Amino acid sequence: MSSISKIGKSTFTVLTAYYLNSLEIPFLIEELDPFQTVRVLVDDEFDIVDYFNINKYLYSDSFLEIDEDKSRIICNSSIWNILISDLLTNIDPQANSIKFQDHITTENINVS
């Protein structure tokens, strides 16, 4: 058995959030996983912005539609030092949600 432990990306995102919280560093979690695992794990303890409706993701052709005006209102309501993004596996680095990150903060932790 290896001495190296493996954890999933959502677990890593949550652990990073708790660490930043313990240091009192303002952060926002960006949930880019349609299964909303991070939201379930933190149970509304931290601020989370998301773009997904799981049914729309599973049953339509559209992918990661961003309502930038709505997202700006959510993101501009507070000052964030760091954005932690729980990314969907194999997300395109040119996806609108990735490009939009710099509108939130310039310090991004992308977990994929």
N, C-alpha and C positions, 0 to 999 in steps of 0.2 A: 504494500500500500504506500502510495506517495505521501510525502509530508506536505505537499502543496494542496491547499484547499481551493475549490472552485465554487464561485457563487455566480448567480445569474445577474444580468444587467439591471433588472429592476431592483434586486436586493442591493446591489452596489449603489444605485441611485439613492435609495432610501438611507443607507448607511452614510453616504456622503452628506445627505441633507441633515441627518442628526448630528454629524460632526460639525458642519457649518453652524448649525443652530447652537451647539454648545460653545462655539467661539463668538456667538452673537454677530455673525456676518449675515447681512440681509441677502437672501437668495430667493429665487423663484424656480419651481420645478415645471418643466415643459414636458407634458405627457404626449409622446408621439407614438405610443404603442396602442393599437386599437382595443386591446384587451384590458387597458386601464389598470394594470397590476399595481403600479405605484400608488394610484388613488386608493385602491383597496387596502394596501399595506399601511398607508399613513392615516387613513380614515379622517380626512379633512384637517389634520393637525398642521399642515403646511399649505401655503398658497400654491396652487397648481393651475396652469393654463393648459387647455387641451383643444384639439381641433377635430377630434373624432366622434362620430356616432358609429358604434360597432355595427349596427344593422346597415347603415349606409355603406360602410367599408366592405362588408361581406356581400351585399346584394346589389351594388351598383358599379358602374364603370369609373366613377369619379374617385380621385385619390387625393387626400390631404387638401381639401379646399380650405383656403385661409380667408376669413373675414378680417382683413387687416384693420379696418376701423374699429371693430369690436375688440380685437386683440390689443390695439394701441390703448384703448380706454382701460382695459384690464391691467395692462402692463404699466401704464403711466400713472396709475393710482398710487403707486408706491415707488420707492427708490430701491433698486436691486443692485447689488454689487456683483452677483454671480448668477448665471442661468445654468441649471442642471437639466440636461435633456435626455430623457429615456427614449432612445430612438428605436423605431421599428427596424428589425434586422434587414439589412440590405437596402436601406433608404438611399436614394440618390442624393449625393452631396449638393446637387443643383436644385433640389426640391424647394418650392416656395417657403416651406416651413423652416428650412435651414437658412435660406437667405434672409428671412425675417428676423432671425435671432439677433442680429446686430442692431435692430430697432429697439430691442429690449435692454441689452447690455453688451459690452464688448468682451466681457469675460465669460466664456462659454465652456462648460464641461459636457461633451457629447459622449454618452454611454451607449455603445452599440455592440 
